Structures are given as structure tokens and as C-alpha cells.
């Protein structure tokens, strides 16, 4: 991990992007951290977009609230229920 200023980012953007593949780069402005330049692969990008999508987060929160309001069952209880339906076969 290294630090670089906004001015260096402006003048050497492509080099810093390539360097970010080796490790994160902290971008500073007036000596204070401002942002992080982090290399992202295509697979990691899809995860990042889902994890940071406000609409998706809201849907998860709403689903959890609905679950808490109306109750539910644990994963173990669900597995046992499914095993009984299948004649005690392992899931």
C-alpha cells in the first residue's frame, strides 16, 4: 500500500491504475486521506455493485423486517422439515 497526492493521480492516472493491481493506493489531498484506489476484477465488481446498491440493501432490510414481524424458522428446522418430506433422506 502506498500514498499519492491528487496532483500525481491527475498526471499519472494510467500508471497508478496499473500499480493498483499490486496493492491499494491511498489518494491524499493536502496531506489528508481522501480516497482509496483499489483494483477490481470483473467478478469482484458484480459483488461490489450488489453489496453497495442502496435499493438491494433496502430490499434485504425489508425482507428481514417482514421475517421478524411474522416469524420464521431456523435453517436447521427447515432442513429437518425437508428431510421428513423426502422420507428422511439427507439434503
TAJOHU-V966190 format. One record per run of one state. SS is the DSSP state (@ for helix, = for strand, . for the rest). FROM is the first residue (numbers start at 1). TO is the last residue. If there is no record, write none. Layout:
BEGIN
SS & FROM & TO
SS & FROM & TO
END
This chain:
BEGIN
. & 1 & 1
= & 2 & 5
@ & 6 & 11
. & 12 & 12
@ & 13 & 19
. & 20 & 24
= & 25 & 29
. & 30 & 31
= & 32 & 37
. & 38 & 41
@ & 42 & 51
. & 52 & 53
@ & 54 & 70
. & 71 & 74
@ & 75 & 85
. & 86 & 91
END
